[in-house]
Amino acid sequence: QVQLVESGGGLVRPGGSLRLSCVASGKIGGLYAMGWYRQVVGRQREFIATSTNRDTTDYADSVKGRFTISGDFVNKTVYLQLNSLKLEDTAVYYCSAEGIGTNGRPRKYWGQGTEVTVSS
């Protein structure tokens, strides 16, 4: 059974930093991407960043230059460094892992989320 466990969330002041971690366990066939999303109550989950096994990364415009993603596909771990945090970064942050399911189709797995609160 695949599990993704996030850690590193917490309360931080505006301008501060946090480092989120996510470790996946269990077999993920054809793991090719790991990423981060976030969600605020009442809103849709939004893409934040992704890292692929080809060493490519992509970011949402809202976090470019402030957040940095790094993936370790050997250990099925992904990190998200959050710098220059803003009040609007407050959300639950979810880790994702994308691979190929037993039916040969892409499959995305999710963690349970870690809460980030930016407040003065």
N, C-alpha and C positions, 0 to 999 in steps of 0.2 A: 504494500500500500504506500502510495506517495504522500509524503507530508512536507510542507514547507513551514518553517518556523522563523518568524521575524523577531528581532530584538533591537534595542537601542533607542526606542522612542522615549519621550519625556517632556518636561516643561522647560522652556528656554525663553530668554528675553529676545526681543527684536534685535537683529544684528548678530545673534549668537549662532552656534554651530551644533550639529548632532551628526552622528554616524550610525546609520541603520545597517543591520546585518540580516541575512536570510540564508538559512541552510536547508537544503532539500535532502530528504532521505527516501529510500525506496528506488525502484528502477524506473527511470524515465527514458523510454526508448527514443533514440535519435535526438537527444537534448540539443537544441540549437539556439535558444535565446532565454535569457532571464531578465526580468525587468521589475519596475516599480510603478504602481498606480496609487492614487489617493482618492479619498471620498469624504465629502462633508455631508452631514445629515441633510436629507432633502434634495441632494444633488446626485447626478450620475457620477459613477467612478470615472476618473480621468487619467489618461496616460501621463506619466512623468518622464520615464527614461527606460531604455532597453540596451542590453549588451548582447552581442551574438558570439557564437563560437568562431567567427571569422574576425574577431577583434574589431568589430564595428560597433558604434554607439549612436544613439539618437536621443534627443531630448525635446520635451515640450518647450515652446518659446518662453513660457512663464518662468522656467527654471534655468534656462541656458546661462552659463557664466557663473551660476551660484551653486548648482548641484553637480556632483560627479559620480558616475556609476562605474563600478568595476566588477567584472565577473570572473570567477574561477571555475571553469567548466570541469576540471578534473575533480574538484572537491564539491561541485554542485553548490557553490556559494556565490552570493552576489551582495555587494555593498552599495550603499548610497551615502555619499558625504554631502551634508546639507550645510551650506555656508550662507552668511548674510540673510538669515531667516527673517521673514516678514510675517505680520499678523495673518495675512491671507494664506500662509502655508499651513496653518492649523488644519489638521485632518487626520483621518486614520490612513496609514500608509500600508499598502498591500504588496507583497512580493508575488511574482508570477514566474512560472517556468513553462516553456513551450517545447514539446517534443512531438513524436509521431505515435499515435495510439495503436492498439493491436489491430484496428481495422484499416491501418495505413493512412489515416487522416490526421491532420494536425490536432493536437490536444493541448489545452492550456490548464495548468494546475495553479491553485491559489493558496496563499497562506491565510491565517486568521486575522492578520493586521496588527500593527503597532501604532499607538496613538502619539501624535506629535502636537503639542500645544505651544504656540508662540504668544506670549503675553508679557506685558510689562507690570 
